[in-house]
Amino acid sequence: MSISQNIKSNKFITKIKKIKEYIIRMMQISNPYKIYFPYKTNLIHPAFDKLKNNPPIKYSNRKNAHLLHLVMGGSKKDLERNYILEIIDHAFSIIASYEVFIREPVEYYNRREKIKELYLSAKIKKIIFISNGQREIFKYYFPHNEILDKSVVMPLPWKDNIKIGKKEKTESIGFLFIASNFHTKGVAIVLKAWENFRYLDRTNATLTLVSHDIPKEVENKLHESIKLVKQAPLSSELKNKLYKNSDVVLALTLTDGITAIEGTSYGKPIIIYRTQHSKDFIDNENGVEIDVPINVYDVEKYGIVWKTKKEFDEVVKKYIKNGAFDSTIDGLVNTFSIYSEDRELLEKQTKNAIEKYYKDYTIENRNKKLLEIYNNVK
């Protein structure tokens, strides 16, 4: 067969596969309504693009859909139609697309009445939260039963990486910290904790730090037990290798993030800062929560104490300087030590992490729940 014939043949096979996939999706749902889901949007985590069977159906034609499954928010026209809203970040996220140029906490905060009006609308049929903690923050701003009665908690899904992440037992223990932003992930705090931890003569532990924007002066002072990876974004091959070689994942952020889900998908115990999702992420005794004096979504401060993201960064720097993070550093040191010394705990939490993944984060389980929601929407 010639190269041109090969190409034509492959295109034909690809087309047949797409038709087959479409037919399967159509057979899976009994709801007669067409549902639109935005597979690609800059408002959600890029991992969504890789979860090809999420959700269980796909209609790319927004105009003909009877029900819109929106992620993070929709346009004014979208919100005039029947829709489901999935909130990934904050209670105010619905306004993000509705008013395109909203960027800062104070801009969200000042639109609370408009946001409440959107949530009260009869057009919104269901509100999906990714954690119970997120729903609690939502209740602080919108304690109305007519809104909360529409809500359901459904964790985000992730690709099954359990087999990929299986690690051989070794004498040393490896911690992995993937930090997409040096400041918002609090890397300086972790490095100070690691310095204190190593001072205790912990020679059996290593830290792999992924930080593409680490300041040069900080990089030059890194301890030899720290392996630095400055690539961004990470290739799938490199990411798989990093997770496979690690025992514990640091899913740390002072803003928000879902690294905890990715780490759990590799079957790893996680160390996480207090966030709106943190208790949900480790509710199977699959990790440790470290308290922090500040988080970007702290309800009595968001849009008030810090009106902009830059102001939040300045508050964090001030807190670090005046020692407000000392207890956080102590908590990290203690946790590093516990994992290094207690191998039985490490093994137990690894098993719990695997169990947590299959209970909460599989695409199949989520799709079943989505189908129930789609079919029950009136």
C-alpha atoms as one frame of an Amber mdcrd trajectory, in Angstrom:
protein
   0.000   0.000   0.000   1.354   3.446  -0.958   1.861   6.293   1.514  -1.103
   8.230   0.078  -3.324   5.147   0.335  -2.150   4.648   3.911  -3.076   8.219
   4.807  -6.530   7.863   3.210  -7.047   4.557   5.000  -6.086   6.046   8.378
  -8.409   9.015   7.847 -11.248   6.637   6.994 -10.604   4.550  10.138 -10.489
   7.711  12.258 -13.789   8.867  10.794 -15.424   5.483  11.478 -14.189   5.624
  15.097 -15.701   9.086  15.539 -19.037   7.935  14.138 -18.969   4.890  16.434
 -18.166   7.090  19.451 -21.039   9.434  18.570 -23.502   6.533  18.283 -22.382
   5.138  21.666 -22.863   8.516  23.289 -26.329   8.831  21.785 -27.293   5.391
  23.060 -26.072   6.193  26.579 -28.572   8.951  27.242 -32.343   8.704  27.362
 -32.923  12.438  27.873 -34.357  13.759  24.581 -32.695  17.149  25.043 -29.451
  18.043  23.338 -26.761  19.118  25.783 -23.820  21.407  25.088 -20.548  21.092
  27.021 -17.566  23.425  26.377 -14.737  20.951  25.878 -12.161  23.674  25.451
 -12.161  26.934  27.368  -9.383  29.028  28.887 -11.407  29.149  32.117 -10.780
  25.539  33.096  -7.767  23.357  33.739  -6.072  22.123  30.506  -6.450  18.561
  31.784 -10.079  18.734  30.635  -8.872  18.645  27.036  -7.282  15.254  27.658
 -10.369  13.689  29.260 -12.033  12.924  25.963 -15.010  11.054  27.408 -15.881
  13.764  29.882 -18.803  14.362  29.915 -20.569  11.229  28.604 -22.140  13.119
  25.714 -20.911  15.907  23.484 -22.790  18.394  21.335 -20.570  20.975  19.714
 -23.587  22.886  18.376 -24.395  25.390  21.102 -27.298  26.945  19.158 -29.293
  23.723  18.909 -28.680  22.517  22.473 -31.634  22.568  24.861 -29.428  22.440
  27.950 -25.990  24.011  28.401 -23.484  22.440  30.775 -21.320  25.468  31.557
 -17.958  25.342  33.303 -17.126  28.444  35.373 -19.717  30.675  33.705 -21.398
  31.650  30.471 -22.195  34.610  28.263 -25.332  36.714  28.717 -27.025  34.740
  25.942 -26.027  31.442  27.574 -27.581  32.461  30.879 -30.876  33.255  29.169
 -31.265  29.539  28.374 -31.560  26.435  30.572 -28.139  25.599  31.956 -26.121
  23.611  34.495 -23.181  25.407  36.094 -20.042  23.590  37.241 -17.936  25.702
  39.589 -14.231  24.873  39.628 -12.846  27.844  41.557 -14.926  30.432  43.402
 -18.551  31.103  44.306 -18.485  34.204  42.100 -17.193  32.394  39.006 -20.528
  32.577  37.172 -19.842  36.226  36.353 -16.430  35.532  34.775 -17.753  34.997
  31.238 -20.916  37.046  31.691 -18.741  40.148  32.125 -15.632  39.206  30.190
 -13.166  41.679  31.682 -13.671  40.690  35.323 -10.247  39.797  36.726  -9.695
  41.056  40.271 -11.261  39.950  43.612 -12.849  43.359  44.237 -14.541  43.237
  40.815 -16.134  39.914  41.682 -17.013  41.003  45.220 -18.736  44.214  44.081
 -21.041  42.230  41.800 -22.536  40.047  44.529 -26.108  41.186  43.895 -25.881
  40.511  40.173 -24.323  37.124  40.854 -27.125  36.275  43.303 -29.666  37.201
  40.646 -28.027  34.777  38.204 -28.069  31.967  40.770 -31.729  32.641  41.611
 -32.730  32.466  37.956 -35.133  29.677  36.991 -32.854  29.055  34.008 -30.136
  27.528  36.178 -31.148  23.910  36.775 -28.214  22.541  38.757 -25.061  23.850
  40.436 -22.149  21.400  40.618 -19.445  21.897  43.260 -16.197  19.912  43.194
 -15.986  19.701  47.011 -18.076  20.095  50.153 -15.645  22.763  51.313 -16.325
  24.793  48.191 -20.060  24.542  48.865 -19.510  25.838  52.427 -17.789  28.963
  51.087 -20.632  29.371  48.597 -23.147  29.226  51.475 -21.369  32.130  53.177
 -22.250  34.394  50.243 -25.487  32.738  49.094 -27.301  31.048  52.020 -30.601
  30.950  50.101 -32.367  27.583  50.094 -33.770  28.165  46.608 -30.152  28.287
  45.387 -28.640  25.575  47.603 -31.434  23.131  46.772 -30.153  23.134  43.190
 -26.643  22.123  44.247 -24.756  18.840  44.206 -21.135  17.926  45.073 -19.279
  16.005  42.377 -15.436  15.742  42.422 -13.489  16.403  39.248 -12.342  13.333
  37.309  -8.790  12.441  36.304  -7.071   9.936  34.080  -6.181   6.644  35.813
  -2.426   6.825  36.469  -2.294   4.284  39.309  -0.184   1.690  37.452   2.086
   4.377  36.028   2.704   5.806  39.498   3.573   2.527  41.230   6.981   2.904
  42.871   9.455   0.253  43.953  10.383   0.315  47.638  13.664   2.079  48.319
  15.627   3.141  51.372  15.135   6.803  50.530  11.851   8.684  50.375  11.063
  11.102  47.573   8.853  14.189  47.865   7.551  15.859  44.692   6.456  19.501
  44.471   5.146  20.725  41.098   4.877  24.500  41.471   3.558  26.320  38.411
   4.214  29.698  40.041   6.996  30.378  42.538   5.032  32.922  44.589   1.428
  31.669  44.547   2.542  28.135  45.410   4.553  29.408  48.369   7.792  27.779
  47.212   9.928  29.949  49.519   7.981  28.609  52.508   8.594  25.007  51.434
  12.298  25.624  50.892  12.640  27.122  54.374  10.853  24.081  55.813  13.115
  21.742  53.842  16.183  23.559  55.153  14.960  23.078  58.742  14.083  19.453
  58.014  17.524  18.687  56.577  19.088  20.333  59.616  17.681  17.382  61.577
  20.078  15.182  59.565  17.446  13.547  57.385  19.750  11.992  54.811  17.223
   9.520  53.427  14.904  12.106  51.847  14.972  14.012  48.569  12.780  16.765
  47.171  12.078  17.165  43.462  10.990  20.744  42.810   9.390  21.701  39.498
   9.617  25.487  39.249  10.215  27.157  35.907  10.235  30.701  37.347  12.417
  30.198  40.410  14.582  33.300  41.049  18.255  32.781  40.215  19.426  33.811
  43.675  17.158  31.158  45.207  18.242  28.501  42.716  21.910  29.091  43.539
  21.290  28.311  47.224  19.344  25.041  46.792  20.520  22.148  48.957  22.040
  19.164  47.152  19.091  17.018  48.272  16.811  19.096  46.017  16.523  18.205
  42.355  15.278  21.172  40.324  13.237  20.775  37.130  12.706  24.065  35.278
  10.532  22.829  32.424   7.026  24.164  31.786   4.794  22.710  30.688   5.913
  19.168  31.528   5.699  16.508  28.854   3.522  13.505  29.702   6.605  11.281
  29.738   8.503  13.490  32.185   5.475  14.019  34.420   4.874  10.257  34.606
   8.517   9.696  35.504   8.455  12.340  38.255   5.352  10.875  39.861   6.626
   7.308  39.554   9.843   8.216  41.369   8.040   9.983  44.213   6.466   8.684
  47.415   4.576  11.788  48.558   3.219  14.742  46.571   3.167  18.317  47.866
  -0.119  19.733  46.529   0.541  23.169  47.989  -0.957  26.485  46.954  -2.003
  29.732  48.612  -4.566  30.425  45.903  -6.344  27.348  44.605  -5.514  24.297
  42.569  -6.289  20.693  41.779  -2.796  19.168  41.871  -4.121  17.101  44.768
  -6.422  15.242  42.370  -3.634  14.647  39.873  -1.317  13.393  42.640  -4.022
  11.057  43.937  -4.561   9.718  40.410  -0.973   8.381  40.622  -1.769   6.755
  43.988   0.303   9.168  46.083  -0.378  10.521  49.578  -0.540  14.308  49.479
   0.526  17.182  51.706  -1.879  20.063  51.220  -2.331  23.575  52.592  -5.684
  24.584  54.039  -7.878  25.523  51.091 -11.577  25.384  50.294 -11.056  21.827
  48.972  -8.346  20.494  51.287 -10.416  18.427  53.722 -12.274  16.787  50.817
  -9.015  15.918  49.063  -7.698  13.933  52.055 -10.945  12.576  53.538  -9.797
   8.969  53.045  -6.782   9.382  55.351  -4.668   9.749  52.230  -2.673  12.803
  53.215  -1.991  15.642  55.639  -3.416  19.163  55.805  -1.064  21.965  56.860
  -2.659  25.108  58.261  -1.819  28.479  56.715  -2.583  31.972  58.033  -3.957
  33.093  54.692  -5.659  31.754  51.565  -6.825  33.847  48.625 -10.486  32.794
  49.076 -10.727  33.517  52.812 -14.266  34.875  52.910 -13.836  37.895  55.186
 -10.806  39.119  53.247 -11.441  38.268  49.571 -12.111  41.541  47.745 -11.881
  43.460  51.036  -8.424  43.098  52.620  -6.935  42.305  49.226  -8.811  43.911
  46.367  -6.393  42.682  43.695  -4.191  39.637  43.148  -1.147  41.878  43.474
  -2.335  43.059  46.885  -2.759  39.434  47.957   0.847  38.695  46.915   1.997
  41.674  48.978   0.079  40.441  52.028   1.713  37.006  51.659   5.185  38.581
  51.506   4.361  40.649  54.602   3.144  37.560  56.449   6.301  35.640  55.569
   8.472  38.543  56.720   6.721  38.964  60.088   6.799  35.249  60.887   3.089
  34.476  60.386   4.055  31.382  58.375   6.366  29.978  61.062   3.734  27.504
  62.262   3.171  26.431  58.644   6.900  25.799  58.274   6.945  23.808  61.521
   3.985  21.772  60.270   5.793  20.949  57.046   8.984  19.943  58.895   6.995
  17.677  61.197   5.155  16.099  58.264   8.355  15.499  56.292   9.785  13.780
  59.369   6.737  11.587  59.961   6.688  10.305  56.385  10.452   9.695  56.470
  10.331   7.695  59.694   6.983   5.892  59.560   6.994   3.597  56.535   3.873
   1.793  57.718   1.963   5.079  57.617   3.340   5.784  54.149   2.199   2.391
  52.866  -1.223   2.772  54.477  -1.771   6.229  53.005  -0.604   5.042  49.592
  -3.281   2.336  49.658  -5.807   4.907  50.850  -4.852   7.246  48.003  -5.492
   4.493  45.455  -8.836   3.755  47.097  -9.672   7.473  47.096  -8.979   7.740
  43.374 -11.267   4.853  42.407 -14.007   6.104  44.725 -14.073   9.744  43.668
 -12.037  10.599  40.601 -12.700   8.056  37.851 -14.245   9.367  34.665 -16.697
   6.449  34.562 -18.171   7.203  38.009 -18.509  10.882  37.209 -20.182  10.209
  33.873 -22.829   8.052  35.557 -23.632  10.929  37.911 -23.723  13.412  35.036
 -26.147  11.214  33.118 -28.442  11.126  36.150 -28.341  14.918  36.352 -29.002
  15.366  32.630 -31.890  12.915  32.699 -33.503  14.475  35.766 -33.321  18.098
  34.675 -36.822  19.372  33.933
